[in-house]
């Protein structure tokens, strides 16, 4: 499931390419036809992310809420303008042209650095390997160069302005909301440091977490406590803090919870900027380049079960917690 950094990158992508325009909104798949008709040719006035939810504000007090869930992804094509805060490895450009399927081969000097295509402005979400294979298949089939591109696959909603096309596939939620309904969604969510990394928001997280008797490994995944953390960030944050995932949240000192918030803010900003969940600090030169290419080189424990811990040599453990896979080191996190 895409975690908070991906959703913030998508929101910034829409901010750079769609805010201030009145795009054509359609539902090629047909499942969002009614909502598309409401939003069609209305000006987009704002784009924001809170945790794993993205919101687009349209003129007339209508909002589009999207939650990608496990399988959702946005694919962008056309004259994509990149938000200055987002890095694209291999090029310094901020105004790039992508092919009909979003492949980087049309951009001189640019490449999909990560083997899972995580580092991308053309396609953001999950599952990444499936999207890469789809793009390769589409490219092999040939392109007409026509604009706009033909919809590929089951496109729930398409936003199209004069220069950029955004296609959404496989979301868990895609709906039109009123401002009051947006507020009700936000009221259910915990704080998000990418929006407000303030002492007040930090303490809001601490207060909510410190009331929980459940393991901290579950609390960090509770979107009503803190917004945006998923399976990867959960595992990596707990390792970085040296915390046993099974420790009840209310047994932890408040300073420990404050430090977790600070680390989440730090990692989230890296993820938004770089486009990858870089959770090992201090990498430079070739080590950093390897980390960009290979997930295992940028994480401490995630999906490294059965291999020696990079700090102590103890084998990383995999177990189930809250119906999700948990990766941790029994020695470093004892």
C-alpha positions as CSV (number, residue, x, y, z in Angstrom):
1,X,0.0,0.0,0.0
2,X,1.4,3.5,-0.9
3,X,2.5,5.3,2.3
4,X,2.2,8.9,3.2
5,X,5.2,10.2,1.2
6,X,3.7,8.9,-2.1
7,X,0.4,10.6,-1.5
8,X,2.1,13.9,-0.7
9,X,4.1,13.5,-3.9
10,X,0.9,13.0,-5.9
11,X,-0.7,16.1,-4.3
12,X,2.3,18.2,-5.2
13,X,2.1,16.8,-8.7
14,X,-1.5,18.0,-9.0
15,X,-0.5,21.3,-7.5
16,X,2.1,21.9,-10.1
17,X,0.0,20.7,-13.1
18,X,-3.7,21.1,-12.4
19,X,-4.4,23.7,-9.7
20,X,-5.7,26.8,-11.5
21,X,-6.9,24.8,-14.5
22,X,-10.4,23.5,-15.2
23,X,-9.7,20.0,-16.6
24,X,-12.0,17.7,-18.4
25,X,-13.0,15.0,-15.9
26,X,-14.2,11.6,-17.2
27,X,-14.5,8.0,-16.1
28,X,-13.4,5.8,-18.9
29,X,-14.2,2.7,-16.8
30,X,-17.7,4.1,-16.1
31,X,-17.7,3.5,-12.3
32,X,-17.2,7.2,-11.5
33,X,-19.3,8.6,-14.2
34,X,-21.7,10.5,-11.9
35,X,-18.9,12.1,-9.9
36,X,-17.0,13.0,-13.1
37,X,-20.0,14.8,-14.4
38,X,-20.2,16.9,-11.3
39,X,-16.5,17.9,-11.5
40,X,-16.1,18.2,-15.2
41,X,-14.5,21.6,-16.3
42,X,-14.6,23.1,-12.8
43,X,-11.4,24.9,-11.8
44,X,-9.2,23.0,-9.3
45,X,-8.4,25.4,-6.5
46,X,-6.4,23.3,-4.1
47,X,-4.5,20.0,-3.8
48,X,-3.5,18.5,-0.5
49,X,-2.7,15.2,1.2
50,X,-3.4,14.1,4.7
51,X,-1.8,10.7,5.5
52,X,-2.9,8.3,2.8
53,X,-5.8,10.5,1.6
54,X,-5.6,13.0,-1.2
55,X,-8.1,15.8,-1.7
56,X,-8.6,18.0,-4.7
57,X,-10.8,21.1,-4.2
58,X,-12.9,22.2,-7.1
59,X,-14.7,25.5,-7.6
60,X,-18.3,25.3,-6.2
61,X,-17.3,23.7,-2.9
62,X,-16.9,20.2,-4.3
63,X,-13.9,18.0,-3.3
64,X,-12.5,14.8,-4.9
65,X,-11.2,12.4,-2.2
66,X,-8.9,9.5,-3.3
67,X,-7.5,6.7,-1.2
68,X,-5.2,4.5,-3.2
69,X,-5.5,1.5,-0.9
70,X,-3.4,-1.5,-1.9
71,X,-3.6,-1.4,-5.7
72,X,-4.3,2.2,-6.6
73,X,-2.0,4.4,-8.7
74,X,-2.0,7.6,-10.6
75,X,-0.3,7.7,-14.0
76,X,0.6,11.0,-15.5
77,X,1.5,11.8,-19.1
78,X,2.1,14.8,-21.2
79,X,4.0,18.0,-20.4
80,X,4.5,17.2,-16.7
81,X,5.7,20.0,-14.6
82,X,7.5,18.7,-11.5
83,X,7.2,20.4,-8.2
84,X,10.6,21.9,-7.3
85,X,10.6,20.0,-4.0
86,X,10.6,16.7,-5.8
87,X,13.9,15.1,-7.0
88,X,14.2,13.3,-10.2
89,X,17.4,11.3,-10.3
90,X,19.4,11.6,-13.5
91,X,18.1,15.0,-14.6
92,X,17.9,18.5,-13.2
93,X,14.9,19.4,-15.3
94,X,11.6,20.5,-13.8
95,X,9.6,20.5,-17.1
96,X,9.7,17.1,-18.7
97,X,7.8,15.4,-21.5
98,X,6.8,11.8,-20.9
99,X,5.6,9.2,-23.4
100,X,2.1,7.9,-23.6
101,X,2.8,5.2,-21.1
102,X,4.9,7.4,-18.9
103,X,8.3,5.9,-19.7
104,X,11.4,7.9,-19.0
105,X,13.1,6.9,-22.2
106,X,11.8,10.1,-23.8
107,X,13.7,12.3,-21.4
108,X,17.4,12.6,-22.2
109,X,19.6,11.6,-19.2
110,X,16.7,10.4,-17.0
111,X,16.0,6.8,-15.9
112,X,13.9,4.7,-13.6
113,X,16.6,4.4,-11.0
114,X,14.8,2.0,-8.6
115,X,14.3,-1.6,-9.8
116,X,10.7,-1.4,-8.6
117,X,10.1,1.9,-10.4
118,X,9.4,3.6,-7.1
119,X,11.3,6.8,-8.0
120,X,8.9,8.2,-10.6
121,X,6.8,11.3,-11.4
122,X,5.0,9.5,-14.2
123,X,3.4,6.8,-12.1
124,X,2.9,7.0,-8.4
125,X,1.2,4.3,-6.3
126,X,1.1,0.5,-6.3
127,X,1.8,-2.2,-7.4
128,X,4.9,-0.8,-9.0
129,X,6.2,-4.0,-10.7
130,X,2.9,-4.5,-12.4
131,X,3.0,-0.9,-13.8
132,X,6.5,-1.4,-15.1
133,X,5.5,-4.5,-17.0
134,X,2.4,-2.7,-18.3
135,X,4.5,0.2,-19.5
136,X,7.0,-2.2,-21.2
137,X,4.1,-4.0,-23.0
138,X,2.5,-0.7,-24.1
139,X,5.8,0.6,-25.5
140,X,6.4,-2.7,-27.4
141,X,2.9,-2.4,-28.9
142,X,3.8,1.0,-30.3
143,X,2.5,4.5,-29.8
144,X,0.5,6.7,-32.1
145,X,1.7,10.0,-30.5
146,X,-1.9,11.1,-30.4
147,X,-3.1,13.5,-27.7
148,X,-4.8,12.7,-25.4
149,X,-3.5,9.2,-25.0
150,X,-6.0,6.3,-25.1
151,X,-6.9,5.1,-21.6
152,X,-4.9,2.0,-20.6
153,X,-6.6,-0.6,-18.4
154,X,-9.4,0.2,-16.0
155,X,-9.2,3.9,-15.5
156,X,-11.6,5.0,-12.8
157,X,-11.1,8.7,-13.4
158,X,-9.2,10.8,-15.9
159,X,-8.3,14.5,-15.4
160,X,-7.2,16.2,-18.6
161,X,-6.1,19.7,-19.2
162,X,-4.3,21.3,-22.2
163,X,-0.9,19.7,-21.3
164,X,-1.2,16.9,-18.7
165,X,-3.3,13.8,-18.4
166,X,-3.8,12.0,-15.0
167,X,-5.3,8.5,-14.9
168,X,-6.4,6.8,-11.7
169,X,-6.6,3.0,-11.5
170,X,-7.6,0.7,-8.7
171,X,-8.3,3.0,-5.8
172,X,-10.0,2.0,-2.6
173,X,-11.9,5.3,-2.5
174,X,-12.8,7.8,-5.2
175,X,-15.6,10.1,-4.3
176,X,-17.0,13.6,-4.5
177,X,-17.4,15.2,-1.0
178,X,-18.9,18.4,0.4
179,X,-16.7,20.6,2.7
180,X,-18.5,19.2,5.7
181,X,-17.9,15.6,4.6
182,X,-14.2,16.4,4.1
183,X,-14.0,17.7,7.6
184,X,-15.5,14.5,8.9
185,X,-12.8,12.5,7.2
186,X,-10.1,14.8,8.6
187,X,-11.6,14.5,12.1
188,X,-10.9,10.8,12.0
189,X,-7.3,11.2,11.1
190,X,-4.3,11.8,13.3
191,X,-1.7,14.6,12.7
192,X,0.5,14.6,9.6
193,X,3.9,16.3,10.1
194,X,4.2,17.0,6.4
195,X,1.3,19.5,6.8
196,X,2.1,20.8,10.3
197,X,5.3,19.8,12.1
198,X,4.6,21.8,15.2
199,X,4.9,21.2,18.9
200,X,1.1,21.2,19.1
201,X,0.7,18.5,16.5
202,X,3.5,16.5,18.1
203,X,1.7,16.6,21.4
204,X,-1.5,15.6,19.7
205,X,0.2,12.5,18.5
206,X,1.8,11.9,21.9
207,X,-1.5,12.2,23.7
208,X,-3.3,9.8,21.4
209,X,-0.5,7.2,21.4
210,X,0.0,7.4,25.2
211,X,-3.6,6.4,25.8
212,X,-3.2,3.2,23.9
213,X,-2.6,-0.1,25.8
214,X,-2.0,-1.9,22.5
215,X,1.5,-2.6,21.2
216,X,3.4,0.4,19.7
217,X,3.7,-1.7,16.5
218,X,0.0,-1.5,16.1
219,X,-0.4,2.1,17.3
220,X,1.9,3.5,14.6
221,X,-0.3,2.0,11.9
222,X,-3.5,3.5,13.5
223,X,-4.4,6.3,11.2
224,X,-6.4,8.0,13.9
225,X,-3.3,8.3,16.0
226,X,-0.8,9.5,13.3
227,X,-1.5,9.8,9.6
228,X,0.5,8.2,6.8
229,X,2.6,5.5,8.4
230,X,2.4,2.1,6.7
231,X,4.1,-1.2,7.0
232,X,7.6,-0.1,5.8
233,X,7.8,3.0,7.8
234,X,6.5,1.2,10.9
235,X,9.2,-1.4,10.8
236,X,12.0,1.0,10.0
237,X,11.0,3.6,12.6
238,X,10.8,1.0,15.4
239,X,14.2,-0.3,14.5
240,X,15.7,3.2,14.4
241,X,14.2,3.8,17.8
242,X,15.4,0.5,19.2
243,X,11.8,-0.3,20.3
244,X,10.3,-3.7,20.9
245,X,7.2,-3.6,18.6
246,X,5.2,-5.5,21.3
247,X,5.7,-2.8,24.0
248,X,2.4,-1.2,25.0
249,X,2.3,2.3,23.8
250,X,1.2,3.6,27.2
251,X,4.3,2.1,28.8
252,X,6.6,4.3,26.8
253,X,8.0,7.5,28.1
254,X,6.5,10.6,26.5
255,X,10.0,11.6,25.3
256,X,10.2,8.3,23.4
257,X,6.9,9.1,21.6
258,X,8.1,12.7,20.9
259,X,11.3,11.2,19.3
260,X,9.1,8.9,17.2
261,X,7.2,11.9,15.9
262,X,10.4,13.7,15.1
263,X,11.8,10.7,13.2
264,X,8.5,10.3,11.3
265,X,8.7,13.9,10.2
266,X,12.4,13.5,9.2
267,X,11.7,10.3,7.2
268,X,8.5,11.6,5.6
269,X,10.3,14.7,4.3
270,X,13.0,12.5,2.8
271,X,10.4,10.2,1.2
272,X,8.5,13.1,-0.3
273,X,11.6,14.8,-1.7
274,X,13.5,11.7,-2.9
275,X,10.5,9.5,-3.9
276,X,11.8,6.5,-2.0
277,X,11.6,5.5,1.6
278,X,15.3,6.0,2.6
279,X,15.5,4.9,6.2
280,X,19.3,4.5,6.6
281,X,20.9,7.8,7.3
282,X,24.4,8.9,6.2
283,X,24.7,7.1,2.9
284,X,27.0,8.8,0.4
285,X,28.6,8.2,-2.9
286,X,28.2,4.6,-4.3
287,X,26.4,3.5,-1.1
288,X,23.7,6.1,-1.7
289,X,23.5,5.2,-5.4
290,X,23.0,1.5,-4.5
291,X,20.3,2.5,-2.1
292,X,18.5,4.3,-4.8
293,X,18.6,1.2,-7.0
294,X,17.9,-1.5,-4.5
295,X,15.3,-1.4,-1.7
296,X,17.4,-3.8,0.5
297,X,20.2,-1.3,0.6
298,X,18.1,1.6,2.0
299,X,16.2,-0.3,4.7
300,X,17.3,-1.8,8.0
301,X,14.8,-4.6,8.5
302,X,11.9,-4.4,6.0
303,X,11.7,-7.6,3.9
304,X,15.1,-8.7,5.2
305,X,13.8,-11.6,7.3
306,X,16.3,-14.4,7.9
307,X,19.3,-12.2,7.0
308,X,21.8,-10.8,9.6
309,X,20.9,-7.5,11.1
310,X,23.2,-4.8,9.7
311,X,24.0,-3.6,13.2
312,X,24.3,-6.7,15.4
313,X,24.2,-9.7,13.1
314,X,21.1,-11.3,14.7
315,X,18.7,-12.7,12.1
316,X,15.8,-10.4,11.3
317,X,12.5,-11.9,12.4
318,X,9.2,-11.9,10.4
319,X,5.9,-12.3,12.2
320,X,2.2,-11.3,11.8
321,X,1.0,-8.3,13.8
322,X,-2.5,-6.9,13.1
323,X,-2.8,-9.0,10.0
324,X,0.3,-7.3,8.5
325,X,3.9,-8.5,8.2
326,X,6.2,-7.1,10.9
327,X,10.0,-7.2,10.5
328,X,12.3,-6.5,13.5
329,X,15.5,-7.4,15.2
330,X,15.1,-9.2,18.5
331,X,18.5,-8.0,19.7
332,X,18.5,-4.3,18.7
333,X,14.9,-3.9,19.6
334,X,14.9,-5.8,23.0
